[in-house]
């Protein structure tokens, strides 16, 4: 591994699947009925940039609502978390959400974890000089099934930071399993805990607009997953052959994002052909929404016992600290 110490940070890569196994898994998911694509494939370089743009859209309230809660309640949250611990930023992306916390919690180490290694490298290059006393480590890994960053951590307590309501991408059962994997890391390090952002249930028009904005940025983000798969695995999806569909499924309590075939078409998956009928959809993402009590129950099922909660004035977005 190259010596990155002169840059003030270094990047490690953990548990990347073999390329052939990964490709076979993607093809198998696309051959299912209905077809699906894991949301982790949104986050190539262009996808990360488009997600950053989504967070600035007027319709997309989660980012600004969470930031407002952080600003208003930061002292109380910092007191709950404590200072001087490892600060483990899950799904770090551009590291902007964690950056606002570093001066308050004075971590011994900042560990930025994301599937997009290029994005965290760029972010650590940017923020490292502002925090010369903090060890900076980027961890490129896919934690969509289970969190295992043990090799990147040291002895001593850690605060795990999972903002942005990304926990909603898991089904409730998957969320419990993921939260339990976070708790296992905490148990190994007494004094550790999890600070997590969770989006609440809201009227359908508000949620529909947040995931199908008037400018079409979310549509571009959704369709870019096809471009990413084409480039990465040699498929031949036509971007103009699919339209974005994003809506709130009230019965299941989740946002669903799909790509809908605009005509009958066939896609070469590198030796296999997937035919799509007009109107047939590829399921690309869920985003579950929770009432406060519902999510607290998930935390308890995962083994967390001490739970604190903060919210916006309308009780539409929540931040929990669990230990």
N, C-alpha and C positions, 0 to 999 in steps of 0.2 A: 504494500500500500504506500502511495507517495506520502512524503512528510509534509503535512499542511500546517505545521505549527507556526510557521512564519506568518501565516494568514490569520492566526488567532482562533482557528477552529479546525476540526477534521470531520470527515464523513466516513461512516462505516455502512456496509450493506449486510443485512441479515436475511436469511431464509428465503432467498429468491428461488422460485420453482424453476426446474429445468425448462428451457424454451419449448421443447417438444411437448412436454406434459402440459404446459400452460396453453399452448395452441390447441391441443386436443380438447382441453376443458372448454375453451371458448367455442370451438366448433360444435361440441356436444350441446352446449347451451343454446346455440342458434338453431340447432336441429330439433329442439323440443317444441311442443305445442302447448302454449304459445312460446315463441322464441324469446330469449332474454339475453341481456348483456349486463354483466356486473358493473355497478356504478364506478368502481375503481378505474375503469378505462376512460372515464371522462377526463382524467387529469394528466394528459400530455401537456406540453408547454403551452400550446394554444388554449387548451381546455382550462388550465390554471388562470390564464389571462382573462378568459371569458367569465370564469367564476368570480374573479375579482371585480369585473364590471357588473355582474349581477348584484353583488353586495352593495353597489352604489345606486341601484335603481330605486325610484320612488315606491314602486309596488312591493319591493322585497324588504319587509320590515325586520326580519330576525336579527340581522347584523347590527343595525342602529339601536334596536331595542335592547339587545344584550349589552352593547357598549354603554348605553345610558344606565343600565342597572349596575354595571361595573363602576362607572364614575360615581354614582350616588352611594354605593354600598361598599366601596373598595376597602375602607378602613375596617369595617366589620368582617369582611371576607378575609382580609389579610390577618386579622387577629385569629380567626378560626383556623387558618392554614398554618400559621407560624412562619418564621423566617429561617434563612440559612440552610434550607433543604435542597435536594435536587428538584428541579422543576422540569417535569416531563410533559412536553407539549404534543399531544396526540392529534395527528392530522394537521401538522403545523403550517403547511403551505408557505405563505410569504412571511410567517412569524409575526405579523402585525398585531394579532390579538394578544399574544404572549408578551410582546415588547412593552406594552403598557403596564405589565405587572412586575417586570424585573427590578425596577427601583424600589418597589414596595415590599417585595418578599425577599430581596437580597439573596438569591439562591447561590449555593456553592457551585452548582453546575446547571447549565441549561441544555436539555436534551430535546432536540427538535425531531419528531418522528413523522415520517410521511412516505407515501409510496413514490412521490415525485422527488427523487433525489436532486435533480437539477434545480428545483424550486427552492429547497431548503439551503442548498449551497449558495445560491444567489442571495438569499435572505441573511444567512449568517455572515456573508461577506459584507453586507450592508450594516448590520447592527453590531457586529463584533467590536469595532473600534470604540463604540459608545459604552461598552461594558468590559473594559480590559481585565477586571478582577474576576470575572465569571468565566469558568471553563465552558467552552461552546462545543457541542457535539451534535452532528447531524446523523440520524439513523434512517437509512432508506430501507423500508420494509413494508410488506403488505400485512396489515393486522385485521383484515376484513373477516377472518375466521376466528382467530384467537390472538390476543396480545401476548407476545413473548419477546420482551426486550431485556431479559435478565442479563445477557452478555454485555449490554451497553450501560448497565447501572453499577454503582459501587455500593459499599455498605453505608448504612445511614438512611434516615427517612427521606421520603420523596413526596412531592405533591404532583399528582397526575392531573393534567389540565385538558379537558375535552370540550371546547366551546363550540358555538355555532349550531347547536341542535343536530349535529351529525349523527348522534345516537339514533335519530329517527330513521336512518337508512337501514337499520336492523329491524327484523320483526321483533315483537315483544319477547319471544322465547330466545331469539338470537341475542337480543339486548341483555337479557339476564346472563347468558353464557359469557358474553363479552365483559360485562361488569364484574362477573365472578373472576375472570382472568385478571382484571385490574386489581381486585381485592387480594388475589394470591400474591401479587407483587407487594402489596401493602403489608400483608401479614409477615412477609419476610423482613420487613423494615418497620418496626414499631414506630409509631408517630406519623405514619404516612396517611394520605387521604386523597380523595378525588373531588375536584371542582369541575362541574359539568353544566352546560347550558341545555335547556329543554324547551321546545316550542309547545305552546298550549293549543287546545282546540278552539277554533274560531268560526264565525259565519263563513259559509262556503264561498261567497263572492270575494271576501278578503283573501282567502287561501288560493282560490283559482287565479286571481290576478297576480299573486306573488310568484306563481310558477308558470305563468303564461303572459309575460309582460307585453305592453303595447309596442315597444321598440323591437322586440324579437330577439333579444340577447339570449334569453333562456332557450329559445328555439335553436339558435346557432350553437349554443353549448351542447344541447342534446344531440343535434345532428353531427357535431364534430366527433362524437364517439365513433361514427362510421369511418370517418377519415383516418382516425387513429388506428382502428383495426385494419383498414386497408394497408396502411404504411407498415404496421408492425407485423402483420401476419400474411400479407399478400392477397387479401380478399379484393373483390371488385364492386363493393357497394357504390351505387350512384346516389350522391347526396340529394340530387333533385328528385329522386324517386320516393323520398320519405318526408312526411310532415310531422311536426311536433304536436303532441297532445299531452297537456299537463292539466290535472284537475284534482279536486278533493273528493275522495270516496268516503262519504259520510258514514256508511254502514261499517266500514273497516277502520275508520278513524285515521286515514292516511292520504297524503298526496300520492298520486301515481303519475309517472312520466313514461310515455310510450313514443315510439316512432312508428307511424302508420304508413303503409304502402299506398302510394297515390295511384298506382296502376298495377296490373299483373306484371310481375317481373321475376327474374331468376338471378341469384347471386352465386358466384363461384367462390367457394370457401377453401380453395386450394386442394382440389381433388374430390370434393363433395359439392353438390349443388343444392341450394335451398331456394325453393320456389315460394314466393309470397303472392297471395291473392290480393286484389285491390281491397283496401280496408283492413287487411290483416296487420297486427301490431307486434312490435318487439318491445318487451317490457324492460325499461332501462333503469328505473329507480322507484323506490318508495320513500316516503318521509312521514313516519308516524308522528302523530300529535297526541299529547297526553294532558289529562287533568293532573293537578299536583299530587293528589292522593294515589292516582294510578302509577305515576312514575316512582313515588316513594315506595310503593309496594314492590316494584321491580328491584330497587336498591336493596330492600330487605331480603328478597328472595336470593339475591346475589351474595348475601352475607354481611352487608353493611348494617351496623346497629345504631351509630350516632349520626343523625342526619339533620342538617340545617338547611333552611330554604329562604331565598330572597326572590322578589318578583317585581314586575312593573306595576303601576297603579291599577291597571285593568285586569291583573292576574291572567295575562295572556302569554307571558313568557317567564320561565323560571330558571334560577341558578341554584343548584344544590351543592353543598359540601358534605361528603359522606366519608366516614372513617370507621 
